[in-house]
Amino acid sequence: MRFSHLLVAGLGLSAITAPAFAQEDTAPPPPFTISGSVSVLTDYRLRGISQTDKNAAIQGALTIAHESGFYIGTFGSNLSGWGTFGGANVELDAIGGFKKTMGSATVDAGVTWYTYPGGFSESDVVEFFGRLSGTAGPLGLTAGVYYAPKQTSLGNFSATSYSRGQREDNLYLTGDGTLGIPGTPITAKAHIGYSNGNPGLGPNGTSLAPTGEYWDWALGADVAFYKNLTFNVSYIDTDISKSESAYLQPNFSKGQDGTGQIAGATVLFGLTAAF
């Protein structure tokens, strides 16, 4: 939702014998803008891995941006399944950053604090990010770097080893592309990501790269319809094998029953309302 001010000049009255004039000026852009979205998804995949045990998710996002380029925002989603998230069933993130367009390129840099209300503090993760976006003909391209410095919540845990207080970091690299299909409301999308970090679950089931190193990718399309509604369908997969995730069982399987790992291929459907 974008709030703006409409500046209208009033009637200017001169001397008694002079006529009255009315003039409408163009309003300057507001110093702050507020935008957000609400989504319903068949699964919540973070870097290719289900955060909802392959079940549906309801998510919301809100951003307040200043004309200078600085912004703050928040994101929330339900959780369940492979990780205990410190006993929490909700993810609530705080985001702050700076975004600016310079010529044909847009730079976006900031920090995300992943929090799990109701869970233990050692589940929280702080991650810095930087993104560079631009165009190449009809293509929209974005490259991203995400880095979580060493912290206790990313300390390794496995069935054979665990050290409370251990601190690990995580690096995630991404490439994304979009292509609008002329004459249609369809935008084709592609994503690839590379994770390198802590090979195991943290003290409360959290991790940004639970198998240590892997690739994730997605192919899909957005279909815009009826004002601010968008329908999405995506094919999502990783190169995490069953043998690689075996030492994370039962956390890494649907229903935590040791079968049906949650990093396998899926077709995800979503409906988003933007405001």
N, C-alpha and C positions, 0 to 999 in steps of 0.2 A: 504494500500500500504506500503510495507516495502522497505526502501532504505538501501542498504548495500554497503560496499566498497570492492573492489577486489584488493588485494595486490599481485603484481606479481614482483618477483625479476628479475632484468635485467641480461644481460650477464656479467660474470666476466672475465676480461681479465688479464692474468698474463704476464709473460715475453714474448718477441717476439717469442721464440721457444716453449712456452707452449700452449696447446689447449684452446679453449674457452668453457665455460660451462654455461648452462642455468638452473635455478632452480625456480620452482613455489612453493610459500609458501601458506599455508592455511590462509585465511583471518580471523582475529579476528572478533567477532560480533561487529556491529556498536554500538556506545554509545547511539544513539537515534533511535527509530523506530516510524514510522507514520502509523497508520491504521485508517480505517473508513468504513462507509457503507451508502447506500442510500436505502430507503424502500418505498414501496407503499402499503398502508393498506386500508381495507374496513372500518376501524374505528380506532380511537386512544383511547384506554382504559388505564386510569391511575388508578391502584388499583381497577379495575372492573368498573369504571365510565367513560362514554364517555366524551371526551373533544372536540369532533367535531360534537356534535349533531347527532350522529350515521351516520355521513357522512365520506367519504374517507379522508385519510391523506397521506401527503408526508413528509417524515422525513429524516434527515441526521445526521450523527455523525462523529466526528473526534477526535482522541486521539494521543498525542505525549508522548511517554514514554521514560524514561532514564534507562540505565542499572542498576542504583542503586535501582530502584523500584518506584521512584517518577514519577507521570504523571499529565498532564493537558489535558482537553478535552472539547468538546462542543457538544450540542445536540439541534436540532431545529425541530419544527413541526408547521403546521397550526392548528388553533383553531377555534371553533365557538360553539354557543349553550348555555349550561346551565349556564355558568358564563360569566360575561362581561370581566373578566381579566383586569379590569381597562381601558377598551376601546380598548384593543389590540386583534388582530386576529392571533398573532404569539407567540409561546413560544420559547425562546432561553436560554438554560441553560449553565452555566459555572461550570466545574467540576475539582476538584483537589484532588489527593490522593496518597496513597502509596500501592503498591501491591508486595507481596513477597511470593515465594514458599519455604517452609521449610519442607523437607522430603516429605511426601505424602499430606500435607495440604497447602493451599494457603490462605493467609490473605490479605484482601483488605479493606482499611479504608480511609475515606476522607470526603469531603463536596460538596454539590450541591447547587448552587444558581439558583433558578427558576426565570427567568425574563420574562417580557412581554413588549417588545419594543413598544413604542407608547402609553402604558398605564400609569396609575398612579403608583408612587413608592410604595404605600401601598399594591400593589398586589404582590410584590416580596416576595419570601419565601426562607429562608436559612435552609438547613437540613443536619445534619451529618449522616454518615452511616458507618457500619462495616459489613463485610461479611467473612465467613469462608467456604471454599470449600474443598472437598476431595472425595474419592471414597470408595465404599463398594462393592467389587466384580465388577460386570459390571455396577453398578449404579454410576452416578455422583451426589453428594449431595451438596447443598449450604444452609446455614442458614444466615439470614440477620437481622440486627437491624438498623432502621432509626429513628432519633429523630430530630424534629424541635423544638428548644427552644422557649420560649414565645416571640411572636412578634405581632405587630399590624395587619399585613395582615391575621392573623388567629383569629382575634377578632370575637366574635359571632354576628350574625345578624339573625333575624327571622321576621316574619310578626308581632309579638307582642312585640319584644324587640330588642334594638340595642344600643350599647354604643360605640361611636367613641373613639379611644384611648385604648380600652380594649385589652389586650394581652392574647393569649392562646398558648399552645404548642400542639404537636402531636407526638404519638409513633406508629410506624409501624413495625410489626414482620413478617418475611417471611420464608418459607421453599420451596425449589425447588429441583426437581429431574429429571435426564435425563437417558435414556437407549438407547444405540445404538442397532438396530436390526441387528444381524449378517448376512452378505451376502447381505445387502441392503444399500441404501443411506439414510435410514430413522432413525431418532432419536425421540423417544417418550419423551414427556415432561409433567411434572405436577407441579403445583404451588398452594400454599395456603398462604393467607395473613390475618393479623389481624390489624385493625386500631382502635386507641383510641385517641380522640382529641377533637377539638372544635366542638360542636354540632350546626353548623350553617354556613352560608357563611360569609366570611370576608367583609370588607368595599367595596370591588370592585368585589365581586363574587368569590373569590378564597377560597379554603379550601382543606385540605388533608384528612379530615374525616367529610364530611358535615352532616352526621346524628349522629356524636359523637362516635359511636362504631359499627363496623360491620366486617364481614368476606368476603373475596373474594377468588375465586379459578378459576383454569383453567386447562384444559386437552387438549393436542394437539400433533402435530408432525411436525418436520422439515424434508424436503426432499431436499437433496443437489443434484444439477445437473449442468451441463455445467459450468465447472470451478468454479467461486465464487458465483454462484447464488443459493439461497435457497428459497424454497416455504414453507410456513407455513399455517397450519390450526389449529385453537384453538376454543374450547368451553369455554366461560367466563361467570361467574355469580357472584352474591353477595346475601347476605341474607337481603338486604334492602327491606323492604316492601313498598307498596304504602302509607300506613298510616304513616310510619316513615318518609317518604320524603314529606308528604303533606304540611308541614309548609315551605318547600323550593320552592314551586311552585310560579310562573311559571318557574323559572330558572332550575328546575330539570326535565323538560319534553322536549321531542323532539319538536322543533319548538317553544318552550316556549308558547304553547297553553294550558298547564295544563293537557295534556293527554300523555300517552306513556312514562313513566319515563325512564331515560337514564342509570339506573343501573341494568336493567333486563338482562336476559340471552341473549347471542348472539353467533353466529358462525362467527369468524373473519378469513379473508384470507389475506395473505401478501406475498410479493415478495421482497427479499433483495439481493442487490449486494454488496459484501464486497471487499475492496481493501486495 
